[in-house]
Amino acid sequence: MAADLDTRISETADLVERALDDMLPAREGPLGRVVDAMRHGALNGGKRLRPFLTIAAADIFSAPRDRSVRVGAALEMIHCYSLIHDDLPAMDDADLRRGRPSVHKAFDDATAILAGDALLTDAFLVLSDPATHPDAEVRCRLVRDLAEASGKAGMVGGQMIDIYAEQKTLDIAGIEELQRLKTGALIRCATTSGGVVGGADEADIAALQAYAEDLGLAFQIVDDLLDAFGSAEDLGKPVGQDADMDKATFVKLLGAEGARSKALELVSSAKERLSRFGERAAPLAGAADFVFERKN
C-alpha cells in the first residue's frame, strides 16, 4: 500500500507540474521577469499534497481527471504564493525554499511580491474558466470556497494570528485556531473542492471536511516536530526558526512525545471520517499516514 501511494503521489505531482507549466508559459521582455519568478516559486514543487487531496477526493466520485487537475493546480498556486510571501524579509526572512533560493533571493523583494500576487489572482482565473467545470454554479462555489480559505477567514487570518503570537503567549486552543486557519483552511478547501468538482452531495462534502480538518492539524503538528528535530538538508529550508523566534507551537506546549501522540490521534480520527466511502477513499487514508510519517 505504501509503495502504491508513493507511486500515486508521484504521478499526481507530475500531472500538476505539467498543468502549472502550461498555465505559466515563459514570456519575453519585462513581463517575463515576473513570470520567471512565478515559475521559480511554483514549479519543482515536491509532493504536491494539496492537489493530491483534491484529485483523490474527486476520484471518489469519478470526476474527469482534467477537471480535478485544474482545481488542484489552482489550489497549488495559492499555496505557492503564500510560500513566496512567507519567505520575504518582512515575514520569515528565509533564504531557501525546497532546497533552492527563495524567490526574493533569486530575484528581488518587489518581484517576489508581484509574483505572489499574480499566482494568487491567476488561481481564480483558472477556477472561473469553463475548462475547469461546465457548470457555472460549480465554478462559483469553487471560487468562493478558495477565496474564503485563503483570505482573512482562512490562511491570511491565520498568518496574522501567527505574527501576533510572536509577542503574545498562546495556549493550546489558540494554537489550534491559528493552525486551522493558517495551514488547515487550504488543506480543507483542497479536499472538499475535490468533492465539489465531483458532484458530491452535502453529506459527503461534510465528511471530507471533517477528515481534512483532522488532517490539517496533524500536518501542522508534524511540521512543528520537523522544525524542532528535522534537518535543513531533508526539509530544503532552515530549521529551528520556531525556537529562535520563541513561537508557541505544539512541541513547545506538549513536548515532543505529546505532540507526536496528538498527531497520531488526529490521523486515526481523519481515517475514521472516511468510512462512508469504503475502499474508494484508500488514497486519502494513505495520505493521512503519509502526513504523519513524512520527513520533509
Buried (B, 14 or more C-beta within 10 A) or exposed (E): EEEEBEEBBEEBBEBBBEBBBEBBEEEEEEEEBBBBBBBBBBEEBEBBBBBBBBBBBBBBBEBEEEBBBBBBBBBBBBBBBBBBBBBBEEBBEBEBBBBBBBBBBBBEEEBBBBBBBBBBEBBBBBBBEEEBBEEEEBBEBBBEBBBBBBEEEBBBBBBBBBEEBEEEEBEEEBBBBBBBBBBBBBBBBBBBBBBBBBBBEEEBBBBBBBBBBBBBBBBBBBBBBBBBEBEEEEBBBBBEBBEEEEBBBBBBBBEEEEBBEBBBBBBBBBBEBBEEBEEBBBBBBBBBBBBBEBEB
